[in-house]
Structures are given as structure tokens and as C-alpha cells.
Amino acid sequence: MLEIDSSRGEGGGQMVRTSVALAAITGMPTKLTRIRETRPTNGLSKQHTTAISAVAMMTGSTADGNTIGSSELTFYPGKEEHSNLKMDIGSAGSISLVLQAILLAARNNKKRLMVDITGGTNVMWAPPLDSYELVLFPLMKKMGINAHLNIIERGFYPIGGGHVVVTQDPIGKISPLEVNTLGRLNYIKIRCFTQHLSDRIGKEMTDACVKTLGDKYDVEVEVKNCTGNSRGAGLVLVANYENGKLSSNVLTSRGHSTEQSGIDAANDLLREMEAGSTMDVHTADQLLPYMAMACGKSSFIVSRISKHLLSQMDTLESFLDVRFGVERKSDGYHFSVSSEGYP
């Protein structure tokens, strides 16, 4: 049995999600200890237990210790395949983080996966689902992985209640992804979403965002007035290049003007565009497991190395025959991922 000290690296829920998904894929029984030991709230949270339950359900696996607050988990992989899942995380638990585990665990599926899930769509400290639709899934498509997402209702903190349906086709051979240069910038997309708030909120955010970006870029603005039980607003920006995508995002919050939110999102994107990156660090973090299972060499450049990225590398090396390379250059950190492919 593989034993993983979950307090290493970033010591958060990502190591749990990735480990459980890879255990299901490889068939390797895995014990996780000291789960989230260094975090303010130790052990598994609701969104972690939901992700683990989902992976166990779809693969016929057994998860001992899968309770809120648990600091240890033992995962015994099964050999079943259940392709239709319906679940409710509760409140505003992040749907995107739960999907990280589910979509990865479906690596060996022979049937199309369909996930109907309720929870938080746009919450703090988690990737917005819009970035999955606009950035992550298009890059996965370049690797031969076809996933699709439909946001039916949005869920903001603290009420949540967002409703999303995600599908993913069976994954065959995964192609490596090399993004060593972004190439020509085609346009910048601004997606603004508001729910149960004045139209003025969206206009102030987008106007400030467009003004900050300036007139040197071709900018496309999309404003979505959404329905759901919660209220909130935010922006997702995507710089669409010939060979890749860079993104930033922001949520409105008390004590922070809507105009400033637009300015912050635009400046975050401009910094990323000027840094020499070919992939933002959050997207790289999510794509790394697929690169580790691709046959061949993947590569990309990030402006900084996050603890999440280092933890992903550490976890992936525990399960897969993969080699990582990192070189610091003037334009950022150049990553390489070399693998014979899995399975």
C-alpha cells in the first residue's frame, strides 16, 4: 500500500483529490495521513468528502475515514465504472475543485461521463467554472480530451446552490501539450456575470476593465445576467493567443468597489501577459496530471512556481513513471513533463 504524508508541500486538499483520483486510475491502494494538518481547519472538509465519495462511487472503490474532520483516509480502488453521477456539495462548496478529482478519475472510463452537481460555481480560493469552460477545457481538447460544461445556475458564497452539468467523453491516448510560445494575440474576452444585482454593477466592472486594458487590444465583452438562489458578481478575462491562453478573474466583495474589481482583473491579466508566461500557474497545476499520463514530452512556461504546482509534481511521481524538469530563465520558469504514457 502506498502511504502519502498529506502535510507535505502545500498541505491542502489538492493532494487529497489528486491522490484519490490516481489511486482509482492505477489500482493502487493508498493511505493518506496528516490531512490538511497545517491548515486553520484540519482534516477533510465537505467538498473533500464529496470528491472522495464521487470517485469511490464511480469506480466501485472503498474509502475508509471519509468523514468531515478526518486526518487519515485509506482508499481501496475498485474496478467498476458508473458514468452518471448526481451530487450536492452543500452550501457554496467549490464545484470546480470536486470536478478536478472526478474528471481525472475518469481517465480509464469506456463510457461518456455525465456529472450533475450542485454547489458553488464562483467562490473564493477556487478556480471559477468559467475558467474551465474558457481555458482549461480548450487546452485539454488539444490533448485529445473532450469535456463540456453547462452552468445552469450560479452559486455564490455563502448560499451556493449553483447547478452545473459536465460531460466528458472517454479518454483514449493522451497527446502531449507543448506551449513554448503563445504566438499572435487574437483577442481578449471579458465575461462578466451578475446574479440578483443591479445591471449597473456589471457595467461598472466591464467599463473599468476595458479602460484599464486600453485600446491596443481587440476586446470582446460578454455580460451574463444569471438566475439562482444566491447573489454575486465577477469577471473572468481570457487572452486568446494563437497557441494558448492566459487568464485572470475576480469576484466582487464588500469593501471593494465594483470599479476596482474591474481594474484589478485587467491588471492581473496584463501582468501575466507581460511576464513571458505561456500558461498561468493555476491552469498549469490542473493540466499537470494529464501531461504526466500523456505519451511524450509536454512543456510550458509559468511566471512563478506555486506550492500547489510543487505538490502536484510530488504526488504524480508517487503514482506514475514521469520525469519533471524545471529551468529558471529570464522569461520565467520553463517546465518539461516526460512520460511513456498511461496506461
C-alpha positions in Angstrom: 0.0 0.0 0.0 1.2 3.5 -0.9 1.3 5.9 2.1 1.4 9.6 1.5 2.1 12.3 4.1 -0.6 14.9 3.1 1.1 17.6 5.2 3.9 17.9 2.7 4.1 20.8 0.2 1.0 23.0 0.1 -0.6 20.5 2.5 -4.1 21.2 1.3 -7.0 19.4 -0.3 -5.4 19.2 -3.7 -3.0 16.4 -2.7 -6.1 14.5 -1.4 -8.1 15.0 -4.6 -5.2 14.1 -6.9 -4.1 11.1 -4.8 -7.6 9.6 -4.7 -8.1 10.0 -8.4 -4.7 8.5 -9.2 -5.3 5.6 -6.8 -8.5 4.9 -8.7 -6.7 5.1 -12.1 -3.7 3.0 -11.2 -5.5 0.5 -8.9 -3.0 1.2 -6.1 -4.4 1.1 -2.5 -3.4 4.4 -0.9 -3.3 5.7 2.7 -3.3 9.4 3.3 -2.1 10.7 6.7 -1.9 14.1 8.4 -4.5 15.5 6.0 -4.5 19.3 6.0 -2.6 19.3 9.2 -1.1 22.8 8.7 -4.4 24.4 7.8 -6.6 26.5 10.2 -9.3 23.8 9.9 -7.6 20.4 10.0 -8.8 17.3 8.2 -11.3 16.7 5.4 -14.0 19.3 4.7 -17.3 18.8 3.0 -16.1 19.4 -0.5 -13.2 16.9 0.0 -15.5 14.2 1.3 -17.9 14.9 -1.6 -15.0 14.5 -4.1 -13.8 11.3 -2.5 -17.3 9.8 -2.4 -17.8 10.7 -6.0 -14.6 8.9 -7.1 -15.4 5.9 -4.9 -19.0 5.7 -6.4 -17.9 6.0 -10.0 -15.2 3.3 -9.6 -16.7 0.9 -7.1 -14.0 1.8 -4.6 -14.0 1.9 -0.8 -12.8 4.9 1.2 -12.2 4.4 5.0 -12.1 7.5 7.1 -14.0 9.7 4.6 -15.7 11.9 7.2 -15.5 15.6 7.9 -12.5 16.4 10.1 -10.8 13.1 9.4 -7.0 13.4 9.3 -6.5 9.9 7.7 -8.0 8.2 4.7 -7.5 4.8 3.2 -8.6 4.3 -0.4 -9.1 0.8 -1.8 -9.6 1.1 -5.6 -12.4 -0.8 -7.3 -12.9 -2.0 -10.9 -16.4 -0.8 -11.6 -17.5 2.1 -13.9 -20.5 4.3 -13.2 -20.8 7.1 -15.7 -23.8 9.1 -14.4 -23.3 11.0 -11.1 -25.6 13.3 -9.3 -24.5 15.1 -6.1 -24.9 18.1 -3.9 -21.8 19.5 -2.2 -23.9 21.7 0.1 -23.8 25.4 0.6 -21.1 27.1 -1.6 -18.5 24.2 -1.6 -16.5 24.5 -4.8 -17.8 22.6 -7.7 -14.6 23.2 -9.7 -12.4 21.6 -7.0 -14.7 18.5 -6.8 -14.6 18.2 -10.6 -10.8 18.1 -10.5 -10.9 14.7 -8.8 -13.9 13.4 -10.8 -12.7 14.2 -14.3 -9.2 12.9 -13.6 -10.5 9.7 -12.1 -12.5 9.1 -15.3 -9.2 8.5 -17.2 -10.0 4.8 -17.8 -13.7 5.2 -18.5 -15.1 3.4 -21.5 -18.4 5.3 -21.5 -19.2 9.0 -21.6 -19.2 10.6 -18.1 -22.1 12.8 -17.0 -22.0 14.8 -13.7 -24.9 16.7 -12.4 -23.7 18.7 -9.4 -24.9 21.4 -7.1 -22.7 23.8 -5.0 -20.5 26.9 -5.5 -19.7 27.9 -9.0 -17.8 31.1 -8.3 -16.2 31.2 -4.8 -13.0 32.5 -3.2 -9.9 30.3 -3.2 -11.1 28.1 -6.1 -11.0 28.3 -9.9 -14.2 29.8 -11.3 -16.0 27.3 -13.5 -15.9 29.9 -16.3 -12.1 29.3 -16.5 -12.8 25.6 -17.1 -15.1 26.4 -20.0 -12.9 29.2 -21.5 -9.3 28.0 -20.7 -8.9 24.5 -19.2 -11.2 22.5 -21.4 -10.0 24.1 -24.7 -6.4 23.2 -23.7 -7.4 19.7 -22.7 -9.0 19.4 -26.2 -5.6 19.9 -27.7 -4.5 16.8 -25.7 -7.4 14.8 -27.1 -9.7 15.1 -24.0 -13.2 16.4 -24.7 -15.1 17.8 -21.8 -18.1 20.2 -21.9 -19.8 22.3 -19.2 -23.2 23.9 -18.8 -23.7 26.4 -15.9 -27.4 26.3 -15.3 -27.5 28.4 -12.1 -24.6 30.2 -10.4 -23.8 29.7 -6.7 -22.0 32.4 -4.7 -20.8 32.3 -1.1 -22.3 31.8 1.4 -25.6 30.4 -0.1 -24.2 28.5 -3.0 -26.9 26.4 -4.8 -25.3 26.6 -8.2 -26.2 23.9 -10.7 -23.8 22.6 -13.3 -23.9 19.7 -15.7 -20.5 18.4 -17.0 -19.8 15.7 -19.6 -16.5 14.1 -20.6 -16.0 11.7 -23.5 -14.0 8.5 -22.9 -10.3 9.4 -22.9 -8.1 7.4 -25.3 -4.4 8.1 -25.9 -3.5 11.5 -24.3 -1.3 13.7 -26.6 1.4 15.8 -25.0 1.0 19.6 -24.9 3.8 21.9 -25.8 3.2 25.6 -25.3 6.7 27.1 -25.6 5.4 30.3 -27.3 2.0 31.8 -27.3 2.2 33.3 -30.8 -0.1 36.0 -32.0 -2.7 37.5 -29.6 -6.1 37.2 -31.3 -8.4 38.9 -28.8 -9.2 39.4 -25.1 -12.5 38.1 -23.9 -14.2 39.6 -20.8 -17.0 37.6 -19.3 -18.9 39.5 -16.6 -21.6 37.6 -14.6 -24.1 39.1 -12.2 -26.9 37.5 -10.2 -29.7 39.3 -8.3 -27.7 42.6 -8.6 -28.3 45.8 -10.4 -27.2 46.0 -14.1 -25.0 48.9 -13.0 -22.7 46.5 -11.2 -21.8 44.7 -14.4 -21.4 47.9 -16.4 -19.1 49.5 -13.9 -16.9 46.4 -13.8 -16.6 45.9 -17.5 -16.1 49.6 -18.2 -13.3 49.8 -15.7 -11.8 46.6 -17.1 -11.9 47.8 -20.8 -10.4 51.2 -19.8 -7.5 49.6 -17.9 -6.7 47.3 -20.8 -6.6 50.3 -23.1 -7.3 50.5 -26.8 -4.3 48.4 -28.2 -6.2 45.1 -27.8 -9.2 43.7 -29.6 -11.6 43.2 -26.7 -14.9 41.1 -26.7 -17.3 41.7 -23.8 -19.9 39.2 -22.7 -22.3 40.1 -19.9 -24.4 37.3 -18.3 -27.4 38.1 -16.1 -27.9 34.8 -14.3 -30.5 33.1 -12.2 -30.2 31.3 -8.9 -30.7 31.5 -5.2 -27.5 33.4 -4.3 -26.3 36.8 -5.3 -22.9 38.0 -6.5 -20.9 39.2 -9.5 -17.5 38.7 -11.0 -15.3 38.8 -14.1 -13.2 36.3 -16.0 -10.7 37.6 -18.5 -9.0 35.4 -21.2 -6.3 36.5 -23.5 -6.7 34.2 -26.5 -3.5 33.6 -28.4 -2.6 31.5 -31.4 -1.1 28.7 -29.3 -2.5 29.1 -25.9 -4.5 31.2 -23.3 -3.8 33.3 -20.3 -6.5 34.3 -17.8 -7.4 36.2 -14.6 -10.5 36.5 -12.6 -12.1 38.5 -9.7 -15.2 38.3 -7.5 -16.9 41.4 -6.0 -16.7 41.7 -2.3 -17.7 44.1 0.5 -15.3 47.0 1.0 -14.1 46.7 -2.6 -15.7 48.8 -5.3 -17.0 47.2 -8.5 -14.8 49.6 -10.5 -11.7 48.5 -8.6 -12.7 44.9 -9.2 -12.6 45.5 -13.0 -9.2 47.3 -12.7 -7.7 44.5 -10.6 -8.8 41.8 -13.0 -7.4 43.7 -16.0 -4.1 44.5 -14.3 -3.7 40.8 -13.2 -4.1 39.7 -16.8 -1.7 42.4 -18.2 1.0 41.3 -15.7 0.6 37.7 -16.8 0.8 38.7 -20.5 3.9 40.8 -19.9 5.7 38.2 -17.7 6.6 35.8 -20.5 4.3 33.1 -19.4 2.7 30.7 -21.8 0.3 29.3 -19.2 -1.0 30.8 -15.9 0.1 28.9 -12.9 -3.4 27.7 -11.9 -4.1 26.2 -15.3 -0.7 24.5 -15.3 -1.5 23.0 -11.9 -4.7 21.4 -13.3 -3.2 20.2 -16.6 -0.1 18.6 -15.0 -1.7 15.2 -14.2 -2.9 14.8 -17.8 0.6 15.8 -19.1 2.0 13.1 -16.7 -0.2 10.5 -18.4 0.5 11.7 -22.0 2.9 9.8 -24.2 5.8 12.1 -25.0 7.1 15.5 -23.8 4.9 18.4 -22.6 6.3 21.9 -21.9 5.1 25.3 -20.8 6.4 28.5 -19.1 5.0 30.0 -15.9 5.8 33.3 -14.2 6.2 31.7 -10.8 6.1 28.3 -9.1 3.3 27.8 -6.6 3.3 25.3 -3.7 0.3 23.7 -5.5 2.4 23.0 -8.6 5.2 21.5 -6.5 2.8 19.3 -4.6 1.3 18.1 -7.8 4.7 17.0 -9.1 5.4 15.2 -5.8 2.1 13.4 -5.8 2.3 12.4 -9.5 5.8 11.0 -9.1 4.4 8.7 -6.3 2.0 7.1 -8.7 3.4 7.4 -12.2 6.6 6.9 -14.1 7.1 10.6 -15.0 10.0 13.0 -15.1 9.8 16.7 -14.5 12.3 19.4 -15.4 12.3 23.0 -14.3 14.7 25.7 -15.5 14.7 29.3 -14.5 15.2 31.7 -17.4 14.7 35.4 -17.9 11.1 35.0 -19.1 10.0 32.6 -16.4 10.2 29.0 -15.2 10.4 26.5 -18.1 8.7 23.2 -17.3 9.0 19.9 -19.1 7.0 16.8 -18.4 8.2 13.5 -19.9 6.3 10.3 -19.8 5.8 7.0 -21.7 2.1 7.4 -21.2 -0.5 5.8 -19.0 -1.9 3.2 -19.4 
